[in-house]
């Protein structure tokens, strides 16, 4: 059955592919306690491991977005998933130093950048009846990856060892690859390659949107990177902290889908809605500066529930404004997101070492406020 007749198949494959390639970066954050203990590295050094995944994605995003336009989303998704499978298995089997872990995460980050731009292009060209809902479900793949990473702590990292989490990630990516090839391997994607890679939006507007992504991803990425470590520091057990990271991610998934359901019919500009939700989420991020178990849990839920919805609205705005060149356009805007999640772990790791978690979370909240302000300012351009 063709993808035209079954939009749900396209969306399901997009979600699984999204989860598969971003999961390696989120796993390294969720299992920071176990990996850093085995490798003997501090928070500041560990930040390089967290940042390497997204730093590589940042460097490759624009180029890989253009490549998706040339070879088509199906081919690029297949390549990206194959690389992700191989890298996760190699990391689990052979990484004996933290430098080796960083090297594997760089390769995984490039695979993620290739996959994200090709998935965005696939959704834009599939002529789905409700694009906003489709984008929101696809964007729920990121908090889904966080949820899985959180569950990996008590189920794998604390039982059979953190390396098995990457083996499980490789198996999940293989399942996604099979689904992509069978459910998404239709004429829509085989003929989607095009040399028309010039976005309809101006470069200035796209780079401003990238700046929004940089500020907001700095804050959102910090939730994933240090949510478990911060919870342990606040008095929660490692398993409990990992569990509530998953609960927070589940809250983010729910709110993203709700936001996407509304986005197709709402009259307010997507970037304006994204900015407002980010402002509300910044309150939760500031609340994480209070070092009490109960307030940590409540603040995590608010931070994820409101502070991580914005990608639904910003990506929807970009894809809707650039239907013919969504790969190239989101390659630019995703670069900003990767800047945020690359710089975030490095800066926040340094802050934790020198000033503690309270100062770090206040800086994260300030970044969210800055991104929200820019998003609201440019809302009328998308």
Protein Blocks (a to p, Z undefined) as FASTA:
>chain_A
ZZklmmmlmmmmmmmmmmmmmmmmmmmmmmmmmmmmmnopafklmmmmmmmmmmmmmmmm
mmmmmmmmmnopklmmmmmmmmmmmmmmmmmmmmmbfklmmmmmmmmmmmmmmmmmmmmm
mmmmnopablmlmmmmmmmmmmmmmmmmmmmmmmmmmmnopklmmmmmmmmmmmmmmmmm
mmmmcfklmmmpcfblccfbdfklmmmmmmmmmmmmmmmmmmmmmmmmmmmmnopafklm
mmmmmmmmmmmmmmmmmmmmmmmmpmbdfklmmmmmmmmmmmmmmmmmpccfklmmmmmm
mmmmmmmmmmmmmmmmmmmmmmmlmmmmmmmmmmmmmmmmmmmmmmmmmmmmmnojklmm
mmmmmmmmmmmmmmmmmmmmZZ
